[in-house]
Structure formats: C-alpha cells, structure tokens
Amino acid sequence: MSAPVVLVIAAGPGVSGSVARLFARHGYRVALLGAEEDVVQQVAQSISSDESLVRWAVADVTDVAVTTAAITQLGEAFGQVDVLHFNPSAFRAKDPLTLTVDELLTDVALGVGALLTSVQAARPFMAAGARITVTGSMAADQPSPGAATLGVQKAGVRNLVQSLDAHLSDDGIRAVSVTVRGVLASEGAFTPDRVAEAIFDASRQDVEKLADRGAVRRVVAR
C-alpha cells in the first residue's frame, strides 16, 4: 500500500507548517496549498525536496475555481487524500461598530467558506477512514470585541465541521475541530508544535471517541 497523504490548506510557518512536518515524520506524504509561493515552498523544503513525498501549489483559498483546480491537481498527483487539515483564518482589528458587512463576509469567506471549497475539491480523493481536521480557537466561545470577525469565523467553522462530520460519517469519513484554548506562543502549552500534536492525535481518534466528543476536541494548558 502507498503511504497516506495529508493535505494542508493555508500552509505557512506556524501551526500548519508544524502539522505538515509532524505528519511527514509519521510517514505521510504531504500536499501543501498556500497563498504565497515563497512561504509554501519553504515549508515544503523543510520536509523534503523529493516530489514523491512533498508537493505544493499556490492559491488564494477564497477563489473557488483556483483552489478547486489546485487541490484536484495535488489529489491526482498523489492519488488520495487521507487527512485534510484546514488552518486559515483572518485577524482584523475591528470592533462590531466599526466593522463593515463586506469586511465580515470577506473574513468569513476565508475562515469558513474555504473549508467548504477544500472539502468539496478533495472529496473524490477521500476514502473510508479519511479525516478532516480544523484548527479551532477559544474565540468561538469567547470572542474579542476588538477582533469581531475572528469569533464569527471560528464559531462558523466549528459548526461547519459538525455538519461535515454528520454528512460524511456514513461514508467512514470523519471531521474534527481542535479548539486551542490559549494564545499561540513560542514556548509553553500552546506552541505550534504542541497544537500540531493535538491535531495529529485528533486525526487518529477512534470513531466512537469522535462521536462522543461531538466532533470537537479541546487543547488545554497543563
């Protein structure tokens, strides 16, 4: 059997890069989709220069046609997608009284809508046992008024994960959101590598545990 494949959406130097490298260390081939060529290329090079192990593409994930084409190309190159990890969100320093509707919808298109595009494009390459993982945030439950769209994005993407999980479970595909209950930092409980470990663990949970947790796993400080 060929090695499993992880597809990382919005690959970059933070959590998504840590996720890609961790899955690679566990024997996964890695497909990367990022918005900036130099950034996604650096993540790829930190894993391997072998195209049989790592491939990457560039796309604005809010562009449905371009994203669909890029994911299709990566899926065809590897022949399968066993884990799809979705990472993007937008931080906009706007409170609810200065935020415009257009700004809100723009950020939701990135933090929520792009998950829909990604899963729809990857679905032909996903078989029973595949997993969808999403980087969640405590902002879904404790939104900051100074960055009002972030909480909307994280609440929305968690809800969408639950819908995807319910819809795909009969096909043996499960979706899980990993809620980071803390602020990302270079050390301590919430480093990108620690969060990546929680995401990896979530992708390997038994079906029964996923069902018990309502498709949500929380990362807590220790």
C-alpha positions as CSV (number, residue, x, y, z in Angstrom):
1,M,0.0,0.0,0.0
2,S,1.1,3.6,-0.7
3,A,1.9,5.9,2.2
4,P,-1.0,8.0,3.4
5,V,-1.4,11.7,2.3
6,V,-2.1,14.8,4.4
7,L,-3.3,17.9,2.5
8,V,-2.6,21.1,4.5
9,I,-4.7,24.1,3.5
10,A,-3.1,27.5,4.1
11,A,0.4,26.1,4.7
12,G,2.7,28.5,6.4
13,P,5.4,28.8,9.1
14,G,3.1,28.5,12.1
15,V,0.7,25.7,13.1
16,S,0.1,24.5,9.6
17,G,3.9,24.1,9.0
18,S,4.2,22.2,12.3
19,V,1.3,19.9,11.2
20,A,2.9,19.2,7.9
21,R,6.2,18.3,9.4
22,L,4.7,16.1,12.1
23,F,2.6,14.1,9.7
24,A,5.7,13.7,7.5
25,R,7.6,12.3,10.4
26,H,4.8,9.7,10.9
27,G,5.2,8.5,7.3
28,Y,2.7,10.7,5.5
29,R,3.3,12.2,2.1
30,V,2.5,15.9,2.2
31,A,0.4,18.1,-0.1
32,L,0.6,21.8,0.7
33,L,-1.6,24.6,-0.5
34,G,-0.6,28.1,0.4
35,A,-1.2,31.7,-0.6
36,E,2.4,32.8,-1.0
37,E,4.8,30.9,-3.2
38,D,8.0,31.6,-1.2
39,V,6.3,30.7,2.1
40,V,4.7,27.4,1.0
41,Q,8.0,26.5,-0.8
42,Q,9.9,27.0,2.4
43,V,7.5,24.7,4.3
44,A,7.9,22.1,1.6
45,Q,11.7,22.3,1.7
46,S,11.7,21.9,5.4
47,I,10.2,18.5,4.8
48,S,11.8,17.1,1.7
49,S,12.9,18.0,-1.8
50,D,11.5,14.7,-3.1
51,E,8.3,15.3,-5.1
52,S,7.2,11.8,-4.4
53,L,7.0,12.9,-0.7
54,V,6.0,16.6,-0.9
55,R,4.1,18.6,-3.5
56,W,2.8,22.1,-3.2
57,A,0.6,24.6,-5.0
58,V,-0.3,28.2,-4.7
59,A,-3.8,29.6,-4.4
60,D,-6.0,32.2,-2.8
61,V,-8.3,29.8,-1.0
62,T,-11.2,32.3,-1.3
63,D,-11.0,31.8,-5.1
64,V,-13.2,28.7,-5.6
65,A,-12.1,27.9,-9.1
66,V,-8.4,28.3,-8.5
67,T,-8.5,26.4,-5.2
68,T,-10.5,23.6,-6.7
69,A,-8.1,23.2,-9.6
70,A,-5.1,23.3,-7.2
71,I,-6.5,20.6,-4.9
72,T,-7.5,18.5,-7.8
73,Q,-4.0,18.7,-9.2
74,L,-2.5,17.7,-5.8
75,G,-5.0,14.9,-5.4
76,E,-4.3,13.5,-8.8
77,A,-0.6,13.6,-8.2
78,F,-0.8,11.6,-5.0
79,G,-3.9,9.6,-5.9
80,Q,-5.5,10.0,-2.4
81,V,-6.1,12.4,0.5
82,D,-6.2,10.6,3.9
83,V,-6.2,13.7,6.1
84,L,-7.3,17.2,5.1
85,H,-6.1,19.9,7.6
86,F,-7.7,23.3,7.3
87,N,-5.9,26.2,9.1
88,P,-6.7,29.6,7.7
89,S,-8.4,32.5,9.5
90,A,-8.3,36.3,9.2
91,F,-7.4,38.6,12.0
92,R,-8.9,42.1,11.6
93,A,-8.6,44.7,14.4
94,K,-12.2,46.0,14.1
95,D,-14.9,46.2,16.7
96,P,-18.5,45.5,15.9
97,L,-19.4,49.1,15.5
98,T,-16.6,49.9,13.0
99,L,-16.7,46.6,11.1
100,T,-18.5,46.7,7.8
101,V,-20.6,43.9,6.4
102,D,-18.3,43.5,3.5
103,E,-15.3,43.1,5.8
104,L,-17.1,40.5,7.8
105,L,-18.1,38.5,4.8
106,T,-14.6,38.7,3.4
107,D,-13.1,37.2,6.5
108,V,-15.8,34.5,6.8
109,A,-15.1,33.6,3.2
110,L,-11.5,32.8,4.2
111,G,-12.1,31.3,7.7
112,V,-15.2,29.3,6.9
113,G,-16.1,29.3,3.2
114,A,-12.7,28.0,2.1
115,L,-13.2,24.8,4.2
116,L,-16.3,24.1,2.1
117,T,-14.3,24.6,-1.2
118,S,-11.4,22.5,0.1
119,V,-13.5,19.5,1.2
120,Q,-15.6,19.5,-2.0
121,A,-12.5,19.5,-4.1
122,A,-10.7,16.8,-2.0
123,R,-13.7,14.5,-1.6
124,P,-13.1,12.5,-4.8
125,F,-9.7,11.5,-3.3
126,M,-11.0,10.6,0.2
127,A,-12.0,7.1,1.1
128,A,-13.4,5.5,4.2
129,G,-11.1,6.2,7.1
130,A,-10.1,9.7,5.9
131,R,-10.2,12.6,8.3
132,I,-10.8,16.3,8.2
133,T,-9.1,18.3,10.9
134,V,-9.6,22.1,11.6
135,T,-7.6,24.5,13.8
136,G,-10.2,26.0,16.1
137,S,-10.0,28.7,18.7
138,M,-11.4,29.7,22.0
139,A,-12.6,32.8,20.1
140,A,-15.6,30.7,19.1
141,D,-16.9,30.8,22.7
142,Q,-15.1,33.9,24.0
143,P,-14.9,36.4,21.1
144,S,-12.8,39.5,21.4
145,P,-14.8,42.7,20.5
146,G,-11.6,44.1,19.2
147,A,-11.4,41.5,16.5
148,A,-15.0,40.7,16.0
149,T,-14.7,38.6,12.8
150,L,-12.4,36.1,14.3
151,G,-15.0,34.7,16.7
152,V,-17.6,34.6,13.9
153,Q,-15.1,32.6,11.8
154,K,-14.2,30.1,14.5
155,A,-17.8,29.6,15.6
156,G,-18.8,29.2,12.0
157,V,-16.1,26.8,11.0
158,R,-16.8,24.6,14.1
159,N,-20.4,24.5,13.1
160,L,-19.5,23.5,9.6
161,V,-17.2,20.8,10.9
162,Q,-20.1,19.3,12.8
163,S,-22.2,19.4,9.6
164,L,-19.5,17.8,7.5
165,D,-18.9,15.1,10.2
166,A,-22.6,14.2,10.3
167,H,-22.9,14.2,6.5
168,L,-19.8,12.2,5.8
169,S,-19.8,9.7,8.7
170,D,-21.9,7.1,6.8
171,D,-19.0,7.0,4.2
172,G,-16.5,6.4,7.0
173,I,-15.0,10.0,6.8
174,R,-15.0,12.0,10.0
175,A,-14.3,15.7,10.7
176,V,-13.0,17.1,13.9
177,S,-12.2,20.7,15.2
178,V,-9.3,21.1,17.6
179,T,-10.1,24.1,19.8
180,V,-7.0,25.9,21.1
181,R,-7.9,27.3,24.4
182,G,-5.0,29.7,24.7
183,V,-2.8,32.0,22.8
184,L,-0.1,30.7,20.4
185,A,3.4,31.3,21.7
186,S,7.0,30.2,21.1
187,E,7.1,28.3,24.4
188,G,4.7,26.7,26.9
189,A,1.5,24.8,26.3
190,F,0.4,26.5,23.1
191,T,3.4,26.3,20.8
192,P,2.7,25.5,17.1
193,D,4.3,22.1,17.7
194,R,2.1,21.3,20.7
195,V,-1.0,22.3,18.8
196,A,0.2,20.1,15.8
197,E,0.5,17.2,18.2
198,A,-3.1,17.6,19.3
199,I,-4.3,17.9,15.7
200,F,-2.4,14.7,14.8
201,D,-3.9,12.9,17.8
202,A,-7.4,14.1,16.9
203,S,-6.9,12.7,13.4
204,R,-6.2,9.3,14.8
205,Q,-9.1,9.2,17.3
206,D,-11.4,6.1,17.2
207,V,-14.8,6.7,15.6
208,E,-16.5,6.2,18.9
209,K,-14.4,8.9,20.6
210,L,-15.1,11.3,17.8
211,A,-18.9,10.7,18.2
212,D,-18.7,11.1,22.0
213,R,-17.0,14.4,21.6
214,G,-19.4,15.8,19.1
215,A,-16.6,16.2,16.6
216,V,-14.8,18.7,18.8
217,R,-11.5,18.2,20.7
218,R,-10.1,20.8,23.1
219,V,-6.5,21.6,23.8
220,V,-6.0,22.7,27.4
221,A,-3.0,24.0,29.3
222,R,-1.2,21.6,31.6
